[in-house]
Amino acid sequence: MTEQKETNKPNKPLTLSTSTRGGAAAPGKSDATQVKQKFSHGRTRAVTVEVKKPVKRPTTGAAPAAPQPPSPPPAPTTPPPAAPAPVPAPTQARAPKQGSPAHRPTPQREGGRGIVLRTLTEEERGARARALVGANRDAELARKRAAEEAVRRAAEEKARQAAEEEHKRRLAEEEARRKAEEEAKRKAEALVQKRLDQAATAAGAQPPAARPADEVRPRAPAPPPAPAGQIRRPMPGGSAGPGQSAPQGAAGAGAAIRRPPPMRPAPPSKRLPPPPGARREAPKRRSDKIDVGRAVEGENDFRSRSVAQQRRRLERERRREHASEPQQKVYREVTIPETITVQELAARMSERGADVIKTLMRMGVMATINQVIDPDTAELVVTEMGHRPKRVAEGDVEIGLADTTDAEGTQIARPPVVTIMGHVDHGKTSLLDALRATDVAAHEAGGITQHIGAYQVTLPSGQKITFLDTPGHEAFTAMRARGAKVTDIVVLVVAGDDGVMPQTKEAIAHAKAAGVPIIVAINKMDKPGADASRVQNELLREEIQVEQLGGDVQSIEVSATKRMNLDKLEEAILLQAEVLELRANPDRLADGVVVEAKLDPGRGSVATVLVQRGTLKVGDVLVAGAVWGRVRRLVDDRGQAVESAGPAFPVEILGLAGTPQAGDEFHVVDSEARAREIADFRARRDRQAELARSAGGRGTLEEMMKGIREGTAKELPVLIKADVQGSAEALAGAISRLSTDKVAARVVYSGVGGISEADITLAKASGALIIGFNVRANPQAREIAKRDKVDIRYYSIIYKVTEDIQSLMVGLLEPTYKETFIGNAQIREVFRITKVGNVAGCMVTEGMVKRGAKVRLLRDNVVIHEGTLKTLRRFKDEVREVQHGFECGMAFENYDDIKVGDVIECFDVEEVRPTL
Ligand SMILES: Nc1nc2c(ncn2[C@@H]2O[C@H](COP(=O)(O)OP(=O)(O)OP(=O)(O)O)[C@@H](O)[C@H]2O)c(=O)[nH]1
């Protein structure tokens, strides 16, 4: 409305208003009048004009609103037709602000001739021109806005059309879907009808008319009067119920659309108010599940079932049919881990939890569904319920991991792995360096040898030797204690000028305990005081008989500093390797031993490993101890990156998730999942072992005895430390003499001095018992012994030692049992007694029968049962024994299968103490 008014108004940015001085002028006469000239931007100017009074009035008509200026601006009077409404708005908004006089009513003049202006001054003209320019600018601005508005409107129109089309499309889809649903329902109903007809025909039942109405789904529309009445009830007056929109109400009046389309706009203004009483009636309507659209079409006059309901009903029928068939019980193989809950066990057997609990109760075990039961009980339950138990341990994840068997043709010769051992300052490091310098490959490549704990030397002949650079025999034994057998040959370095020293003896003991052949390198032979034969003789006392003295141990005289006879030493090593027939299969998943491992700040976990079998490659997934990882990089002993490492090749591995321990075995596995599983299991096991240790577990001796009892050990290893050499030797001799063909006492090492950490390590690696004769263990050794469960026994009298060792050895032997026959009884009659079971009425035919004695049941001279007697009665009294020729009643413990004619053999069992 406002816009309309605005547009009808003449737009005059420049107007004149007059004020006549001196009252009204007489007609026909000129009159001076003061005219107020108005410009844009609110500027005004008073102008004096002369008005000539007309003699004669013109014909009536609309007086000009204002005298037109000589060049009137067209813009304000011609707004763009495309956008009439928005354009005035900004103008209107601006108009009052600017105080534009455009809207002021133009004074109507009495005379129709208009006003004659006086000639404008230069200043006035200029002002007018400026005003015109300003007006033109405004008009231009308005035009632009109108154009923009037109574009926006066009875009809006387009979007609206698109939305309408989308809406139409959805309606069509909805309609199609509804039709499809109806079609499906019709088919389902037809099927149900058919089945019911068939059932009725088969049973010779009543005609379909007699069937309940809700089972006979109408295929044709129901009679119209009924739905009409039902529809009108919930929707009085035809108005929509609460919550229903107007379109639904319209549908009730005849439209076929039953539910509002999803995108349909429902303006709240069109929503009809709920009729009085509609709220009360709504629940009833919902419970009836009346469908407005269908009701109008007259499709149904009662509750209709959905397709899903029909399907469910058919399924129920099918199940009922199946339920009548007897179910075949499925017997399964049930895997039983080390711990299992009742629920899990029930699930694995596909049995009900309650049944499993009942079975447990029958066995005298009260357990709840979530209770953990031990594997033995679980196995009994599984057997009881008719399934097949399969026991597995958690450690089964390691099965197949350490498979060292290789087919005959697959193995090829591999380089020997050598460890150098000896007394301090006898020249181990010097010899290792000298041997390393003989590596032709390093010289050829010009590479600098890295110190990575192991390196390989290529001899001029092309043969290779791998040296382990482990610091001393303790590290060697520590690795062995972890179960790793890495070294093939030990080179025992003895300084020619010094001879056999305590650590030389220790080294010999360690090498012997590991069962590794020794090659003696008598070093420093360049020194004037060096005497090889003296050294060889001293070695004899340590049971090392060198070839020069008729033994089989090779002995080479060398000089590390002078590089003397190094080639001979290498030859001796290769010869020994040949004897050992060292072979490995390079074409399999690699495994080996971690020689050393560290956490490098720049490279992460770095493990030096020695490949023992197969070929280790970059990208392999491996597990080393409780650590796993994927090989990111392999670096050889010269610091060169390599792609693979074959048997006896020492190499650094980068990419492990953690740092393994020296002596840990590594295995390449086929998947990360397996590696992770094994590493997790080992970490768990180590944690449990640590807990058991802290809780004070069993000692080595007990474990050892258990091993012997189980037949896995046949000897008692002993480590002797004494105050003087004489005592140590005497003890070693006495203990060795205790050995018999049944069980052996083996002296792993005998030495002089207090018990050190090295002794504990050796004892641990050998599973030995330590005997401290007049010596004690130092605190560190005690601590390690406690941690590693190594038994230390202190003595000060030699015969006490031998007595103890003897009793230990006897204790390790299996006891023997002697059987003594007591008598026989024949079953003459079998009585069935409630709560007791079968009782045999017998006649003692030989010797006597005794309560508490062992019995065997013989049927046709075949032993069919062996056990104990539950009762032995004579008449009604419980008796201790029944002599030959008397009758008695006997019943077996946990056994009932007795028959007339069977013989009960009665015997005693006596344990015989084993002797050495
Ligand atoms: N004359 C002579 N001196 C040697 C020989 N071998 C080693 N030495 C010297 O003996 C000393 C000890 O040598 P190392 O190689 O450090 O002996 P080691 O057994 O490794 O010593 P630890 O590492 O302390 O156990 C050094 O001063 C060497 O120079 C040799 O063949 N002849």
The ligand as an SDF file (V2000), in Angstrom:
LIG
                    3D

 32 34  0  0  0  0  0  0  0  0999 V2000
  103.9570  -59.7210   23.5420 N   0  0  0  0  0  0  0  0  0  0  0  0
  102.6830  -59.9440   23.3630 C   0  0  0  0  0  0  0  0  0  0  0  0
  101.7810  -59.2220   24.0270 N   0  0  0  0  0  0  0  0  0  0  0  0
  100.5060  -59.4750   23.8120 C   0  0  0  0  0  0  0  0  0  0  0  0
  100.0460  -60.4500   22.9240 C   0  0  0  0  0  0  0  0  0  0  0  0
   98.7040  -60.4620   22.9510 N   0  0  0  0  0  0  0  0  0  0  0  0
   98.3250  -59.5270   23.8170 C   0  0  0  0  0  0  0  0  0  0  0  0
   99.4050  -58.9290   24.3510 N   0  0  0  0  0  0  0  0  0  0  0  0
   99.3150  -57.8890   25.3250 C   0  0  0  0  0  0  0  0  0  0  0  0
   98.6710  -58.3280   26.4700 O   0  0  0  0  0  0  0  0  0  0  0  0
   97.9110  -57.2830   27.0550 C   0  0  0  0  0  0  0  0  0  0  0  0
   96.4970  -57.6920   27.2760 C   0  0  0  0  0  0  0  0  0  0  0  0
   95.9360  -57.9260   26.0690 O   0  0  0  0  0  0  0  0  0  0  0  0
   94.3640  -57.9130   25.8570 P   0  0  0  0  0  0  0  0  0  0  0  0
   94.0900  -58.2890   24.4600 O   0  0  0  0  0  0  0  0  0  0  0  0
   93.7850  -56.6700   26.3670 O   0  0  0  0  0  0  0  0  0  0  0  0
   93.9630  -59.0740   26.7790 O   0  0  0  0  0  0  0  0  0  0  0  0
   92.5290  -59.4890   27.2060 P   0  0  0  0  0  0  0  0  0  0  0  0
   92.5090  -60.9010   27.5160 O   0  0  0  0  0  0  0  0  0  0  0  0
   91.5770  -59.0660   26.1600 O   0  0  0  0  0  0  0  0  0  0  0  0
   92.3010  -58.6560   28.4920 O   0  0  0  0  0  0  0  0  0  0  0  0
   90.8880  -58.3610   29.2110 P   0  0  0  0  0  0  0  0  0  0  0  0
   90.0040  -57.7890   28.1720 O   0  0  0  0  0  0  0  0  0  0  0  0
   91.2500  -57.4360   30.2980 O   0  0  0  0  0  0  0  0  0  0  0  0
   90.3990  -59.6870   29.7050 O   0  0  0  0  0  0  0  0  0  0  0  0
   98.0070  -56.1090   26.1210 C   0  0  0  0  0  0  0  0  0  0  0  0
   98.9890  -55.2140   26.6300 O   0  0  0  0  0  0  0  0  0  0  0  0
   98.5090  -56.6930   24.8430 C   0  0  0  0  0  0  0  0  0  0  0  0
   99.3780  -55.8250   24.1450 O   0  0  0  0  0  0  0  0  0  0  0  0
  101.0220  -61.1910   22.2040 C   0  0  0  0  0  0  0  0  0  0  0  0
  100.7620  -62.0580   21.3940 O   0  0  0  0  0  0  0  0  0  0  0  0
  102.3530  -60.8790   22.4850 N   0  0  0  0  0  0  0  0  0  0  0  0
  1  2  1  0
  2  3  2  0
  2 32  1  0
  3  4  1  0
  4  5  2  0
  4  8  1  0
  5  6  1  0
  5 30  1  0
  6  7  2  0
  7  8  1  0
  8  9  1  0
  9 10  1  0
  9 28  1  0
 10 11  1  0
 11 12  1  0
 11 26  1  0
 12 13  1  0
 13 14  1  0
 14 15  2  0
 14 16  1  0
 14 17  1  0
 17 18  1  0
 18 19  2  0
 18 20  1  0
 18 21  1  0
 21 22  1  0
 22 23  2  0
 22 24  1  0
 22 25  1  0
 26 27  1  0
 26 28  1  0
 28 29  1  0
 30 31  2  0
 30 32  1  0
M  END
$$$$
